[in-house]
Amino acid sequence: MKWLKAALVGALGSLVMFALMMLGIHGTGIAPFNLPPSAAFLEQVGLNVGPIPLLVHFGYGATWSMVLIALYGSDTDVRAGLTLAVALWLFMMLVYSPLIGWGVFGFGGAAHGLSPDDPLYLGSPVKYLGATLLLHLIYGAIIGGLTPAWVELEAREGASV
């Protein structure tokens, strides 16, 4: 049951991230991209169809929430969640972003030369860095804060009591 609860906490964190991205893209227009990164990656590989981007986004969030408690056990807290979130953000900047065509840390990618209405267009790298880091920190705070409150966690093996 703890894994299901952890997955639900991760899905909630992903929902908040998704809602904020949609607000930034469609509501305020301040987002530096036209598609959330998960959808942009799938667009790049030709799989941005139907519910697949949402399933990937929520599946990713649920999985990493479970990884958080696998790594930290009863030591799971907001700090652990934020640490994991920063690691995920760095992975995104160094691996995932270049695969999309957005460049390392949003710099030097082919997407900057695309038309602003292209689905894979990326605007300001500084806005990209700030927006994605903020979204990851929000996710990390949610999974690190809610998991210990809602999921019964056992001490990790070998941990001192």
N, C-alpha and C positions, 0 to 999 in steps of 0.2 A: 504494500500500500504506500510505503514511503516514496517509492520510485514514481508511482502514478501522481502522487501529490507534488513531488519535485517537478515532474513534467508539466503539470498544470501551472505551477508557479512560473516556470520558464515560458509557457505559452502566454501567460498574462503579461510577463515582461516584454515578450515579442509583440503582443497586441498593442501595448503602450507605444513601443518603438514605431510600429506600423502606423498607428493613428497620428503620431507626431510627424512622420514622414509624409503621409498623405496631406496633412494640414500644410506642411511646408511646400509640397509640390503643387497641390490643387487649390488650397485655401489662401495662402499668403503669397505664394510664388517665390519665396525666399530660398527654397532648396536649390542647391547648385546642380541638381540632376533631374532628369525627367522621369526616371524609374527608380524605385528602391533598388539597392545593390543586388539583392537576390534575383529580382526580375531582370535587371540589366545583365547579370551573368547568364541567365537562361536565354535572354534575347541574343546574346553573343554566340551561344552554342545552338541556337535555333529551337529552343524548347520553351519559350515564353508563351505557353498556350493554356487556356482555361485556368483551373485552380492550381496548377503546378507551382507557380511562384509563391503563392500563399502557403501551400503545403511545405515547401522547402523552408520558407522563413519561419513558420511556426515549429516545424520539426527540428530545425537548427536550434531555436531558442529552448525548446523542451529538452533536447539532448544535452546542451551545455549546462542547463540547470541540474540535470542528473549527474553530470561530470563534476559539478561543483561539490555536491555532497559526497561523491566517491573520493574526491581529493581531500576534502576538509573534514568530513564526518561531523562530529559534534562541535568542531571548531568553526563551522560555517557561520559567517556573520557578514555584515555589510563590507567590511574591509576585504574579506575573501572574495565576495562577489565583485567588488571593484577591481581587485587584482586580476581575476579571471576576465573581466570585461576589457581591461586594458590589453591583456594578452590577445584576446580575440580581435580587438581593434588593430593591434600591430600586425597580426596575421592578415587581416583584411587589407591593410595598407601595403604590405610587402608581397603578398601572393595574389589575393583575390582581385584587388584593384587593377594590377597590371593585366590579369587575364581578361578583365572586362574591356580593357583598352583605356583605362583612366590613369595609367601610370603609377609609379611608386609614390605613395603619399599624395596622389592626385597631380603630380607634376610629370610633364613629358609624354603623356598618353595621346594616342591618336584621336581620342574623343573630343579634345579641345578644338580640333579643326572641323568638327562636324557642324552642321546647321543647328542653331539653337532649338529647333523643333524636332530634331532627330531623337529617337528614344534613347540612344546611347551617348548623347551629348553630355559633357561635363563642363560646368562653368568654372568659377573661381576655385583654385585649389585650396586657398585659405578657408573659404566657406565650407568646402568639402571636409577638410581636416576638422574644423570646429564642430560642424554639424554631426559628423559621424562619431567623433569622440564623445560629444555630449549624449547622443543617443545610446552609445555603448555604456556610458557611466550610469545613465538612467536604468538601463537593463540590469547592470550589475548591482545597483542599489536595491532594485526590486527583488532580484533572486537572493541576494545576500541578506536582505532584511526580512522578507516574508518566509523564506525556507525555515529558519530556526523557529519561527513563531507557529508555523503550521505543520511542519513535518517532524515527526519524532525521530531524532537523530541519535545514533549510538556512537560511543567513542570509537575512534579508529583503532585497529589492531596495533599493538605495540605502543600506543600512546599512554603516557603516564597519567594516572588518575589523581 
